[in-house]
Amino acid sequence: MTHCEKLYNYFLEHPKATADEVMSALDWERRQVSRYKHRLKRGGFIDVDPRDGVQMLRPYREEDDNNPIHEYKQDAYRQAADACLDRIHDPETTIAQLIELIRELRMILKAIIPA
């Protein structure tokens, strides 16, 4: 299950959940909640209203995917990119590691086809 799926499923059961509640329930950091919430919103899966919370617009995974392998690869690239970003933000990352992570992230981002 991808991170987006986890967040989508959580919002199905808890549409008015705050970022702090999501962080606690999924054991995520704030930027992860923000990142995946934005992806769900950008993909047209959810809408966010400050008063009403999260509204589901359509199911997260449609069964009529034309190319599930392609989608799987894209999800894997996105997760790899997220892992690089998390390491970049880690205060223990050295300059040499940071440079290598940025190179790796650029290669991953080239492989991701915009949705």
GROMACS elastic network, one bead per residue, 0.5 to 0.9 nm:
[ bonds ]
;  ai    aj funct       b0    kb
    1     4     6  0.82163   500
    1     5     6  0.61123   500
    1     6     6  0.67280   500
    2     5     6  0.51527   500
    2     6     6  0.63370   500
    2     7     6  0.87642   500
    2    75     6  0.74263   500
    2    76     6  0.88295   500
    2    79     6  0.82262   500
    3     6     6  0.50092   500
    3     7     6  0.62295   500
    3     8     6  0.85138   500
    3    32     6  0.88471   500
    3    36     6  0.69762   500
    3    79     6  0.82709   500
    4     7     6  0.51688   500
    4     8     6  0.60042   500
    4     9     6  0.85216   500
    4    36     6  0.55189   500
    4    37     6  0.75442   500
    4    39     6  0.74471   500
    4    40     6  0.67126   500
    4    60     6  0.84027   500
    5     9     6  0.60132   500
    5    10     6  0.84363   500
    5    40     6  0.89368   500
    5    60     6  0.68205   500
    5    61     6  0.82166   500
    6     9     6  0.52392   500
    6    10     6  0.61525   500
    6    11     6  0.86938   500
    6    26     6  0.80975   500
    7    11     6  0.61719   500
    7    12     6  0.85908   500
    7    22     6  0.80129   500
    7    26     6  0.81303   500
    7    33     6  0.78644   500
    7    36     6  0.71533   500
    7    37     6  0.73133   500
    7    40     6  0.85917   500
    8    11     6  0.51610   500
    8    12     6  0.62414   500
    8    36     6  0.89434   500
    8    37     6  0.82679   500
    8    40     6  0.74786   500
    8    45     6  0.82307   500
    8    46     6  0.81495   500
    8    56     6  0.84060   500
    8    59     6  0.88574   500
    8    60     6  0.69601   500
    9    13     6  0.67536   500
    9    14     6  0.86621   500
    9    60     6  0.86517   500
   10    13     6  0.54627   500
   10    14     6  0.59649   500
   10    15     6  0.78696   500
   10    17     6  0.86675   500
   10    22     6  0.78225   500
   10    25     6  0.86150   500
   10    26     6  0.85654   500
   11    16     6  0.76389   500
   11    17     6  0.71647   500
   11    22     6  0.87672   500
   11    54     6  0.67420   500
   11    55     6  0.83058   500
   11    56     6  0.81467   500
   12    15     6  0.59846   500
   12    54     6  0.85076   500
   12    55     6  0.84509   500
   12    56     6  0.73012   500
   14    17     6  0.54076   500
   14    53     6  0.89656   500
   14    54     6  0.84530   500
   15    18     6  0.89190   500
   15    52     6  0.80592   500
   15    53     6  0.55608   500
   15    55     6  0.67394   500
   15    56     6  0.84753   500
   16    51     6  0.84531   500
   16    52     6  0.67571   500
   16    54     6  0.62164   500
   17    20     6  0.80159   500
   17    21     6  0.58581   500
   17    22     6  0.65057   500
   17    53     6  0.72141   500
   17    54     6  0.81464   500
   18    21     6  0.51604   500
   18    22     6  0.63398   500
   18    23     6  0.86043   500
   18    53     6  0.84474   500
   19    22     6  0.50962   500
   19    23     6  0.60467   500
   19    24     6  0.85883   500
   19    30     6  0.68575   500
   19    33     6  0.66067   500
   19    34     6  0.78925   500
   20    23     6  0.50092   500
   20    24     6  0.61893   500
   20    25     6  0.86128   500
   20    30     6  0.75470   500
   21    24     6  0.51467   500
   21    25     6  0.60731   500
   21    26     6  0.85101   500
   22    25     6  0.51006   500
   22    26     6  0.58753   500
   22    27     6  0.77613   500
   22    28     6  0.75349   500
   22    30     6  0.87102   500
   22    33     6  0.70603   500
   23    26     6  0.55400   500
   23    27     6  0.53021   500
   23    29     6  0.58820   500
   23    30     6  0.63945   500
   23    32     6  0.84284   500
   23    33     6  0.68155   500
   24    27     6  0.51455   500
   24    28     6  0.69470   500
   24    29     6  0.87216   500
   25    28     6  0.79981   500
   26    29     6  0.89897   500
   28    31     6  0.82124   500
   28    32     6  0.61660   500
   28    33     6  0.68273   500
   29    32     6  0.53999   500
   29    33     6  0.66739   500
   29    34     6  0.89429   500
   30    33     6  0.52250   500
   30    34     6  0.63012   500
   30    35     6  0.85976   500
   31    34     6  0.50074   500
   31    35     6  0.59021   500
   31    36     6  0.86047   500
   32    36     6  0.61517   500
   32    37     6  0.82882   500
   32    82     6  0.85992   500
   32    86     6  0.89511   500
   33    36     6  0.55598   500
   33    37     6  0.59296   500
   33    38     6  0.84361   500
   34    37     6  0.51870   500
   34    38     6  0.60360   500
   34    39     6  0.86547   500
   35    38     6  0.52744   500
   35    39     6  0.63882   500
   35    40     6  0.88790   500
   36    40     6  0.61881   500
   36    41     6  0.85174   500
   37    40     6  0.51752   500
   37    41     6  0.61827   500
   37    42     6  0.85434   500
   37    46     6  0.83058   500
   37    48     6  0.89657   500
   38    41     6  0.50370   500
   38    42     6  0.59361   500
   38    43     6  0.84125   500
   39    42     6  0.50138   500
   39    43     6  0.59609   500
   39    44     6  0.86036   500
   39    45     6  0.87070   500
   40    43     6  0.51306   500
   40    44     6  0.64022   500
   40    45     6  0.52748   500
   40    46     6  0.58494   500
   40    47     6  0.84013   500
   40    60     6  0.82033   500
   41    44     6  0.52383   500
   41    45     6  0.58087   500
   41    47     6  0.58193   500
   41    48     6  0.75635   500
   42    45     6  0.76238   500
   42    46     6  0.82306   500
   43    46     6  0.78896   500
   43   115     6  0.80251   500
   44    47     6  0.74318   500
   44    56     6  0.89147   500
   44    57     6  0.67078   500
   44    58     6  0.73926   500
   45    55     6  0.86504   500
   45    56     6  0.61298   500
   45    57     6  0.51357   500
   45    58     6  0.51948   500
   45    59     6  0.66387   500
   45    60     6  0.60207   500
   46    54     6  0.64793   500
   46    55     6  0.55345   500
   46    57     6  0.51233   500
   46    58     6  0.72696   500
   46    60     6  0.88838   500
   47    53     6  0.83399   500
   47    54     6  0.57423   500
   47    55     6  0.51775   500
   47    56     6  0.65603   500
   47    57     6  0.68004   500
   48    51     6  0.88354   500
   48    52     6  0.77793   500
   48    53     6  0.57235   500
   48    55     6  0.63086   500
   48    56     6  0.89265   500
   49    52     6  0.52952   500
   49    53     6  0.50165   500
   49    54     6  0.62421   500
   49    55     6  0.77237   500
   50    53     6  0.57458   500
   50    54     6  0.84293   500
   52    55     6  0.77870   500
   56    59     6  0.74972   500
   56    60     6  0.89273   500
   57    60     6  0.89943   500
   58    61     6  0.87098   500
   58    62     6  0.88322   500
   59    62     6  0.65472   500
   61    64     6  0.87806   500
   61    65     6  0.83496   500
   62    65     6  0.62480   500
   64    67     6  0.88538   500
   65    68     6  0.58086   500
   65    71     6  0.82966   500
   66    70     6  0.88583   500
   67    70     6  0.54425   500
   67    71     6  0.65675   500
   67    72     6  0.88284   500
   68    71     6  0.50274   500
   68    72     6  0.60675   500
   68    73     6  0.86159   500
   69    73     6  0.61914   500
   69    74     6  0.85984   500
   70    73     6  0.51437   500
   70    74     6  0.61843   500
   70    75     6  0.86239   500
   71    74     6  0.50446   500
   71    75     6  0.61152   500
   71    76     6  0.85521   500
   72    75     6  0.51217   500
   72    76     6  0.61815   500
   72    77     6  0.86844   500
   73    77     6  0.61812   500
   73    78     6  0.85979   500
   73   112     6  0.87545   500
   74    77     6  0.50725   500
   74    78     6  0.61756   500
   74    79     6  0.86192   500
   74   111     6  0.81328   500
   74   112     6  0.60431   500
   74   113     6  0.74556   500
   75    78     6  0.50477   500
   75    79     6  0.61548   500
   75    80     6  0.85741   500
   75   112     6  0.88978   500
   76    79     6  0.51054   500
   76    80     6  0.61344   500
   76    81     6  0.85648   500
   77    80     6  0.50306   500
   77    81     6  0.61055   500
   77    82     6  0.85590   500
   77   108     6  0.61751   500
   77   109     6  0.77138   500
   77   111     6  0.73241   500
   77   112     6  0.64550   500
   78    81     6  0.50024   500
   78    82     6  0.61161   500
   78    83     6  0.85855   500
   78   108     6  0.79903   500
   78   109     6  0.81218   500
   78   112     6  0.73294   500
   79    83     6  0.61490   500
   79    84     6  0.86557   500
   80    83     6  0.50327   500
   80    84     6  0.63076   500
   80    85     6  0.86929   500
   80   105     6  0.81473   500
   80   108     6  0.74312   500
   81    84     6  0.50883   500
   81    85     6  0.62419   500
   81    86     6  0.86452   500
   81   104     6  0.84166   500
   81   105     6  0.57938   500
   81   106     6  0.87776   500
   81   108     6  0.63281   500
   81   109     6  0.71316   500
   82    85     6  0.50056   500
   82    86     6  0.61323   500
   82    87     6  0.86372   500
   82   105     6  0.88801   500
   83    86     6  0.50771   500
   83    87     6  0.62830   500
   83    88     6  0.86336   500
   84    87     6  0.51139   500
   84    88     6  0.61255   500
   84    89     6  0.87346   500
   84   101     6  0.60218   500
   84   102     6  0.77631   500
   84   104     6  0.76953   500
   84   105     6  0.62694   500
   85    89     6  0.63172   500
   85    90     6  0.86984   500
   85   101     6  0.81247   500
   85   102     6  0.85966   500
   85   105     6  0.78299   500
   86    89     6  0.52676   500
   86    90     6  0.63592   500
   87    90     6  0.50102   500
   87    91     6  0.84473   500
   87    92     6  0.86643   500
   87    93     6  0.68055   500
   87    97     6  0.89170   500
   87    98     6  0.81070   500
   87   101     6  0.77199   500
   88    91     6  0.79408   500
   88    93     6  0.66329   500
   88    97     6  0.83374   500
   88    98     6  0.59776   500
   88   101     6  0.68629   500
   88   102     6  0.79114   500
   89    92     6  0.87040   500
   89    93     6  0.77824   500
   90    93     6  0.56626   500
   91    94     6  0.81652   500
   93    96     6  0.82403   500
   93    97     6  0.60540   500
   93    98     6  0.63063   500
   94    97     6  0.51457   500
   94    98     6  0.60318   500
   94    99     6  0.86768   500
   95    99     6  0.62028   500
   95   100     6  0.86613   500
   96    99     6  0.52376   500
   96   100     6  0.63578   500
   96   101     6  0.86287   500
   97   100     6  0.50975   500
   97   101     6  0.59913   500
   97   102     6  0.85506   500
   98   101     6  0.50392   500
   98   102     6  0.61585   500
   98   103     6  0.86699   500
   99   102     6  0.52071   500
   99   103     6  0.63652   500
   99   104     6  0.87075   500
  100   103     6  0.51054   500
  100   104     6  0.61679   500
  100   105     6  0.85277   500
  101   105     6  0.59461   500
  101   106     6  0.85406   500
  102   106     6  0.61439   500
  102   107     6  0.87027   500
  103   106     6  0.52213   500
  103   107     6  0.64599   500
  103   108     6  0.87881   500
  104   107     6  0.52123   500
  104   108     6  0.62733   500
  104   109     6  0.86486   500
  105   108     6  0.50435   500
  105   109     6  0.60361   500
  105   110     6  0.85953   500
  106   109     6  0.51058   500
  106   110     6  0.62590   500
  106   111     6  0.88447   500
  107   110     6  0.52400   500
  107   111     6  0.66379   500
  108   111     6  0.52020   500
  108   112     6  0.65837   500
  109   112     6  0.51748   500
  109   113     6  0.81876   500
  110   113     6  0.75591   500
  112   115     6  0.87045   500
